């Protein structure tokens, strides 16, 4: 399968990985406040299915940066979720509210998606991990919703100009 149409797409995908990695690191000192979900959504508008590969490379960089652990498994699939949802919706709507809701729900369900890797440890461990993180998941969802509302218009407008000038659309 050819992931990238041409060299420009490859370069913009690599830039997207770098932007995601740096932004994730910058916000790492604030629990569950991140622009990663936001960036995955808006970059998917412009890079389309290339963001699937971007998500996987981003996950591998994150694993290399923080080390391999049980969470490494879910990191390989967690960022595909907002990308795939955006791929399904992007031709139907680019409404800020729709994507703020998507980001908020994703944040609220983040712990549910990540808890899947604990099933081999037993249902009690899985349930305990999930319950202990519920408050953080709600915080994560609220923050994702707010980040989307605040950054959507200015960043999406800037990306639209950048990608039109690069003739990637």
Backbone as JSON, one array per atom type, in Angstrom:
{
  "sequence": "XXXXXXXXXXXXXXXXXXXXXXXXXXXXXXXXXXXXXXXXXXXXXXXXXXXXXXXXXXXXXXXXXXXXXXXXXXXXXXXXXXXXXXXXXXXXXXXXXXXXXXXXXXXXXXXXXXXXXXXXXXXXXXXXXXXXXXXXXXXXXXXXXXXXXXXXXXXXXXXXXXXXXXXXX",
  "N": [[0.84, -1.18, 0.0], [0.58, 2.17, -0.86], [1.36, 4.77, 1.13], [1.85, 7.53, 1.1], [1.18, 10.11, -1.15], [3.08, 11.64, -2.51], [6.35, 13.19, -2.22], [5.92, 15.62, -0.89], [3.67, 15.08, 0.72], [4.77, 13.17, 2.41], [6.71, 14.7, 3.75], [5.08, 16.6, 5.06], [3.67, 14.85, 6.68], [5.75, 13.9, 8.29], [6.45, 16.3, 9.54], [4.08, 16.67, 10.95], [4.2, 14.53, 12.77], [6.39, 15.38, 14.3], [5.38, 17.81, 15.32], [3.23, 16.84, 16.86], [4.64, 15.24, 18.73], [6.28, 17.12, 20.05], [4.35, 18.94, 21.05], [2.94, 17.25, 22.72], [4.88, 16.68, 24.63], [5.35, 19.24, 25.68], [3.0, 19.82, 27.08], [3.01, 17.86, 29.0], [3.39, 18.16, 31.73], [1.01, 18.91, 32.84], [-1.63, 17.22, 34.1], [-3.67, 15.3, 32.03], [-4.31, 17.36, 30.29], [-4.04, 18.24, 27.07], [-2.99, 18.81, 23.68], [-2.95, 16.97, 21.78], [-5.07, 15.26, 20.89], [-6.68, 17.19, 19.67], [-4.89, 18.08, 17.62], [-4.55, 15.69, 16.15], [-7.13, 15.43, 15.11], [-7.58, 17.87, 13.57], [-5.39, 17.82, 11.8], [-5.96, 15.54, 10.39], [-7.98, 16.4, 8.7], [-6.54, 17.49, 6.6], [-4.41, 15.78, 5.9], [-5.58, 13.34, 5.66], [-5.82, 9.83, 5.2], [-3.13, 9.46, 5.6], [-2.63, 10.17, 8.17], [-3.0, 7.92, 9.68], [-0.63, 6.49, 9.57], [0.98, 8.47, 10.66], [-0.05, 8.53, 13.28], [0.81, 6.02, 14.21], [3.63, 6.23, 14.03], [4.01, 8.38, 15.76], [3.16, 7.13, 18.14], [5.17, 5.2, 18.43], [7.41, 6.83, 18.78], [6.71, 8.03, 21.2], [6.7, 5.78, 22.85], [9.41, 5.09, 22.66], [10.47, 7.31, 23.9], [9.42, 7.26, 26.53], [9.68, 4.64, 27.34], [9.15, 1.03, 27.25], [6.24, -0.58, 28.28], [3.3, -2.04, 29.82], [1.36, -0.26, 28.92], [2.24, 0.43, 26.42], [1.06, -1.13, 24.47], [-1.65, -0.23, 24.24], [-1.11, 2.31, 23.39], [-0.45, 2.03, 20.78], [-2.87, 1.75, 19.49], [-4.63, 3.7, 20.45], [-4.5, 6.38, 19.44], [-5.36, 6.05, 16.91], [-8.08, 6.09, 17.03], [-9.32, 8.82, 17.24], [-8.42, 9.66, 14.73], [-9.56, 7.84, 12.87], [-12.3, 8.29, 13.36], [-12.48, 10.96, 12.58], [-11.78, 10.69, 9.88], [-14.06, 9.38, 9.0], [-16.0, 11.36, 9.39], [-15.13, 13.77, 8.19], [-15.78, 14.48, 5.52], [-18.4, 15.0, 5.74], [-18.87, 16.96, 7.68], [-17.31, 19.88, 9.07], [-17.69, 21.05, 11.41], [-17.03, 22.92, 14.28], [-18.24, 22.43, 16.76], [-19.15, 19.77, 16.52], [-16.69, 18.39, 16.35], [-15.57, 19.17, 18.75], [-17.25, 17.86, 20.5], [-16.67, 15.21, 19.75], [-13.93, 15.12, 20.51], [-14.22, 15.59, 23.25], [-15.77, 13.36, 24.1], [-13.98, 11.34, 23.38], [-11.89, 11.94, 25.19], [-13.23, 11.46, 27.62], [-13.65, 8.74, 27.39], [-11.14, 7.73, 27.26], [-9.75, 6.33, 29.31], [-11.3, 4.02, 29.37], [-10.74, 2.94, 26.85], [-8.03, 2.45, 27.2], [-7.9, 0.64, 29.27], [-8.3, -1.85, 28.28], [-5.97, -3.32, 27.88], [-5.42, -4.42, 30.33], [-6.97, -6.64, 30.8], [-5.82, -9.3, 30.73], [-4.78, -9.4, 33.3], [-6.85, -9.88, 34.96], [-10.33, -9.49, 35.81], [-10.96, -7.99, 38.08], [-8.72, -6.38, 38.54], [-8.79, -4.93, 36.17], [-11.28, -3.61, 36.42], [-10.78, -2.12, 38.76], [-8.68, -0.45, 37.91], [-9.97, 0.97, 35.9], [-12.09, 2.26, 37.33], [-10.62, 3.79, 39.14], [-9.6, 5.74, 37.51], [-11.68, 7.28, 36.52], [-12.43, 9.96, 37.29], [-10.24, 11.38, 36.3], [-10.6, 10.84, 33.61], [-12.97, 12.19, 33.02], [-12.08, 14.8, 33.5], [-10.15, 14.89, 31.47], [-11.82, 14.71, 29.22], [-13.35, 17.08, 29.41], [-11.31, 18.98, 29.2], [-10.31, 18.36, 26.6], [-12.57, 19.05, 25.08], [-12.72, 21.81, 25.62], [-10.21, 22.69, 24.63], [-10.54, 22.17, 21.91], [-12.62, 23.96, 21.3], [-11.36, 26.42, 21.76], [-9.01, 26.45, 20.15], [-9.71, 25.57, 17.58], [-10.75, 27.26, 15.38], [-8.65, 29.3, 14.89], [-6.3, 27.68, 14.45], [-7.15, 25.81, 12.54], [-7.76, 27.55, 10.42], [-5.2, 28.58, 9.88], [-3.87, 26.21, 9.14], [-5.31, 25.56, 6.88], [-4.53, 27.58, 5.08], [-1.76, 27.03, 4.94], [-1.73, 24.38, 3.86], [-3.07, 24.76, 1.44], [-1.32, 26.48, 0.11], [0.8, 24.75, -0.13], [-0.23, 23.07, -1.88], [-1.5, 20.64, -1.25], [-4.08, 19.92, -0.88]],
  "CA": [[0.0, 0.0, 0.0], [1.29, 3.45, -0.89], [0.78, 5.64, 2.15], [1.99, 8.93, 0.79], [1.02, 10.39, -2.58], [4.33, 12.16, -3.04], [7.3, 13.63, -1.21], [5.31, 16.68, -0.07], [2.83, 14.45, 1.74], [5.67, 12.54, 3.37], [7.31, 15.77, 4.56], [4.05, 17.14, 5.94], [3.4, 13.82, 7.67], [6.87, 13.93, 9.24], [6.27, 17.53, 10.32], [2.96, 16.42, 11.86], [4.71, 13.68, 13.86], [7.23, 16.24, 15.15], [4.47, 18.73, 16.01], [2.51, 16.07, 17.88], [5.58, 14.83, 19.78], [6.69, 18.31, 20.82], [3.21, 19.47, 21.79], [2.65, 16.29, 23.79], [5.9, 16.87, 25.66], [5.17, 20.57, 26.29], [1.87, 19.79, 28.01], [3.09, 16.66, 29.83], [3.41, 18.47, 33.17], [-0.38, 19.16, 33.27], [-2.35, 15.95, 33.93], [-4.84, 15.16, 31.15], [-4.51, 18.52, 29.41], [-3.17, 17.99, 25.93], [-3.51, 19.25, 22.38], [-2.71, 15.85, 20.89], [-6.35, 14.88, 20.27], [-7.02, 18.3, 18.78], [-4.02, 18.05, 16.45], [-4.88, 14.53, 15.33], [-8.38, 15.71, 14.39], [-7.47, 18.9, 12.52], [-4.43, 17.4, 10.79], [-6.63, 14.54, 9.55], [-8.7, 17.13, 7.64], [-5.64, 17.83, 5.5], [-3.54, 14.66, 5.5], [-6.42, 12.16, 5.43], [-5.38, 8.51, 5.68], [-1.72, 9.52, 6.0], [-2.59, 10.33, 9.62], [-2.92, 6.6, 10.3], [0.81, 6.23, 9.73], [1.45, 9.49, 11.61], [-0.43, 8.07, 14.62], [1.67, 4.9, 14.61], [4.98, 6.74, 14.25], [3.93, 9.15, 17.01], [3.11, 6.17, 19.25], [6.5, 4.59, 18.58], [8.29, 7.85, 19.37], [6.32, 8.16, 22.6], [7.19, 4.58, 23.54], [10.87, 5.22, 22.74], [10.78, 8.39, 24.84], [9.03, 6.92, 27.9], [9.98, 3.24, 27.62], [8.15, 0.0, 26.95], [5.5, -1.06, 29.44], [2.0, -2.57, 29.37], [0.63, 0.8, 28.22], [2.73, 0.53, 25.05], [0.1, -1.8, 23.59], [-2.78, 0.64, 23.92], [-0.64, 3.51, 22.69], [-0.41, 1.72, 19.35], [-4.2, 1.88, 18.89], [-5.47, 4.77, 21.02], [-4.55, 7.58, 18.6], [-6.08, 5.74, 15.67], [-9.51, 6.32, 17.25], [-9.77, 10.12, 16.72], [-8.1, 9.75, 13.31], [-10.57, 7.1, 12.12], [-13.57, 9.0, 13.49], [-12.39, 12.16, 11.73], [-11.84, 10.24, 8.49], [-15.46, 9.08, 8.7], [-16.83, 12.56, 9.47], [-14.57, 14.98, 7.58], [-16.46, 14.86, 4.29], [-19.78, 15.35, 6.1], [-18.9, 18.2, 8.47], [-16.1, 20.4, 9.72], [-18.25, 21.86, 12.49], [-16.23, 22.98, 15.5], [-18.99, 21.8, 17.85], [-19.11, 18.32, 16.31], [-15.37, 17.87, 16.71], [-15.39, 19.39, 20.19], [-17.95, 16.74, 21.15], [-15.86, 14.01, 19.49], [-12.74, 15.2, 21.37], [-14.67, 15.45, 24.64], [-16.14, 11.96, 24.32], [-12.74, 10.57, 23.34], [-11.21, 12.16, 26.46], [-13.97, 10.77, 28.69], [-13.53, 7.29, 27.2], [-9.73, 7.38, 27.14], [-9.44, 5.27, 30.28], [-11.99, 2.8, 28.94], [-9.96, 2.39, 25.74], [-6.71, 1.99, 27.66], [-8.03, -0.44, 30.25], [-8.37, -3.13, 27.56], [-4.71, -4.07, 28.0], [-5.31, -5.04, 31.65], [-7.81, -7.83, 30.9], [-5.07, -10.5, 31.13], [-4.48, -9.34, 34.73], [-8.06, -10.24, 35.7], [-11.4, -8.49, 35.72], [-10.92, -7.1, 39.25], [-7.68, -5.39, 38.27], [-9.3, -4.08, 35.09], [-12.32, -2.76, 36.98], [-10.15, -1.18, 39.7], [-7.95, 0.55, 37.15], [-10.95, 1.82, 35.2], [-12.78, 3.1, 38.31], [-9.69, 4.76, 39.74], [-9.29, 6.79, 36.54], [-12.88, 7.94, 36.0], [-12.37, 11.41, 37.49], [-9.26, 11.89, 35.35], [-11.18, 10.75, 32.27], [-13.91, 13.31, 32.88], [-11.22, 15.98, 33.34], [-9.57, 14.79, 30.15], [-12.87, 15.02, 28.27], [-13.66, 18.51, 29.51], [-10.17, 19.72, 28.64], [-10.31, 18.16, 25.15], [-13.68, 19.85, 24.56], [-12.33, 23.23, 25.71], [-9.1, 22.93, 23.71], [-11.11, 22.2, 20.56], [-13.36, 25.21, 21.15], [-10.45, 27.57, 21.77], [-7.99, 26.41, 19.1], [-10.19, 25.08, 16.29], [-10.82, 28.26, 14.31], [-7.37, 29.88, 14.47], [-5.36, 26.68, 13.94], [-7.69, 25.26, 11.29], [-7.58, 28.58, 9.4], [-3.77, 28.61, 9.54], [-3.55, 24.98, 8.41], [-5.94, 25.66, 5.55], [-3.64, 28.42, 4.26], [-0.51, 26.29, 4.74], [-1.92, 23.24, 2.98], [-3.4, 25.27, 0.1], [-0.07, 26.98, -0.5], [1.62, 23.59, -0.44], [-0.98, 22.33, -2.9], [-1.73, 19.28, -0.78], [-5.51, 19.62, -0.82]],
  "C": [[0.88, 1.24, 0.0], [0.64, 4.4, 0.09], [0.79, 7.09, 1.7], [1.96, 9.14, -0.72], [2.32, 10.83, -3.22], [5.21, 12.62, -1.88], [6.72, 14.72, -0.32], [4.46, 16.09, 1.05], [3.68, 13.79, 2.82], [6.28, 13.57, 4.31], [6.29, 16.35, 5.53], [3.64, 16.13, 7.01], [4.5, 13.8, 8.73], [6.79, 15.17, 10.14], [5.15, 17.34, 11.34], [3.38, 15.56, 13.03], [5.52, 14.53, 14.83], [6.36, 17.2, 15.96], [3.73, 18.03, 17.13], [3.44, 15.69, 19.04], [5.97, 16.0, 20.67], [5.52, 18.84, 21.65], [2.82, 18.54, 22.94], [3.63, 16.47, 24.94], [5.7, 18.19, 26.41], [4.07, 20.54, 27.35], [1.94, 18.63, 29.01], [3.08, 16.95, 31.33], [2.01, 18.77, 33.71], [-1.17, 17.88, 33.04], [-3.6, 16.1, 33.07], [-5.23, 16.43, 30.39], [-3.52, 18.35, 28.28], [-3.82, 18.56, 24.67], [-3.37, 18.13, 21.35], [-3.99, 15.44, 20.16], [-6.77, 15.93, 19.26], [-6.2, 18.24, 17.49], [-4.3, 16.85, 15.56], [-6.15, 14.79, 14.51], [-8.16, 16.71, 13.27], [-6.45, 18.52, 11.44], [-5.03, 16.33, 9.86], [-7.46, 15.2, 8.46], [-7.84, 17.27, 6.39], [-4.81, 16.66, 5.0], [-4.31, 13.36, 5.3], [-5.83, 10.89, 6.01], [-3.91, 8.47, 6.06], [-1.59, 9.65, 7.52], [-2.6, 8.99, 10.35], [-1.46, 6.26, 10.57], [1.41, 7.23, 10.72], [1.16, 9.04, 13.04], [0.48, 6.94, 15.11], [3.11, 5.35, 14.87], [5.03, 7.56, 15.53], [3.94, 8.21, 18.21], [4.48, 5.55, 19.49], [7.51, 5.57, 19.17], [7.99, 8.01, 20.85], [6.82, 6.97, 23.41], [8.71, 4.64, 23.7], [11.27, 6.26, 23.79], [10.53, 7.97, 26.29], [9.28, 5.46, 28.28], [8.83, 2.31, 27.33], [7.55, -0.5, 28.26], [4.18, -1.59, 28.93], [1.21, -1.54, 28.58], [1.07, 0.96, 26.78], [1.74, -0.08, 24.05], [-1.04, -0.86, 23.23], [-2.34, 1.9, 23.19], [-0.57, 3.27, 21.19], [-1.79, 1.81, 18.7], [-4.98, 3.1, 19.34], [-5.59, 5.98, 20.09], [-5.18, 7.32, 17.24], [-7.57, 6.08, 15.81], [-9.94, 7.71, 16.77], [-9.48, 10.29, 15.23], [-9.19, 9.06, 12.49], [-11.94, 7.77, 12.2], [-13.58, 10.24, 12.59], [-12.44, 11.78, 10.25], [-13.28, 9.93, 8.07], [-16.32, 10.34, 8.6], [-16.4, 13.72, 8.58], [-15.25, 15.41, 6.29], [-17.9, 15.29, 4.55], [-19.85, 16.7, 6.82], [-17.5, 18.59, 8.92], [-16.52, 21.33, 10.86], [-17.39, 21.76, 13.76], [-16.94, 22.25, 16.64], [-18.96, 20.28, 17.73], [-17.78, 17.75, 16.76], [-15.02, 18.13, 18.17], [-16.08, 18.27, 20.97], [-17.17, 15.44, 20.96], [-14.64, 14.0, 20.42], [-13.11, 15.0, 22.83], [-15.02, 14.01, 24.98], [-14.89, 11.08, 24.32], [-11.99, 10.72, 24.67], [-11.89, 11.42, 27.6], [-13.83, 9.25, 28.6], [-12.08, 6.82, 27.13], [-9.36, 6.22, 28.07], [-10.09, 3.95, 29.92], [-11.23, 2.13, 27.8], [-8.64, 1.8, 26.23], [-6.79, 0.8, 28.59], [-8.09, -1.82, 29.57], [-7.11, -3.96, 27.73], [-4.56, -4.75, 29.36], [-6.17, -6.29, 31.8], [-7.03, -9.1, 31.26], [-4.73, -10.54, 32.63], [-5.69, -9.7, 35.59], [-9.07, -9.11, 35.69], [-11.39, -7.53, 36.91], [-9.88, -6.0, 39.06], [-8.15, -4.42, 37.22], [-10.34, -3.1, 35.63], [-11.72, -1.71, 37.93], [-9.41, -0.08, 38.96], [-8.91, 1.52, 36.48], [-11.63, 2.77, 36.18], [-11.87, 4.17, 38.9], [-9.37, 5.92, 38.79], [-10.49, 7.58, 36.05], [-12.85, 9.46, 36.15], [-11.39, 12.04, 36.51], [-9.82, 11.86, 33.92], [-12.18, 11.88, 32.02], [-13.13, 14.62, 32.7], [-10.62, 16.03, 31.95], [-10.6, 15.19, 29.08], [-13.23, 16.5, 28.25], [-12.55, 19.35, 28.9], [-10.09, 19.57, 27.13], [-11.39, 19.01, 24.49], [-13.28, 21.32, 24.52], [-11.2, 23.56, 24.74], [-9.63, 23.04, 22.28], [-11.85, 23.52, 20.32], [-12.44, 26.43, 21.02], [-9.54, 27.59, 20.54], [-8.5, 26.09, 17.7], [-10.12, 26.13, 15.19], [-9.45, 28.82, 13.93], [-6.4, 28.86, 13.87], [-5.86, 26.09, 12.62], [-7.54, 26.27, 10.15], [-6.12, 28.64, 8.95], [-3.39, 27.37, 8.73], [-4.15, 25.0, 7.0], [-5.06, 26.48, 4.6], [-2.35, 27.66, 3.94], [-0.68, 25.18, 3.72], [-2.35, 23.65, 1.57], [-2.16, 25.77, -0.61], [0.84, 25.81, -0.87], [0.98, 22.71, -1.52], [-1.16, 20.87, -2.52], [-3.21, 18.93, -0.76], [-6.02, 19.17, -2.17]]
}
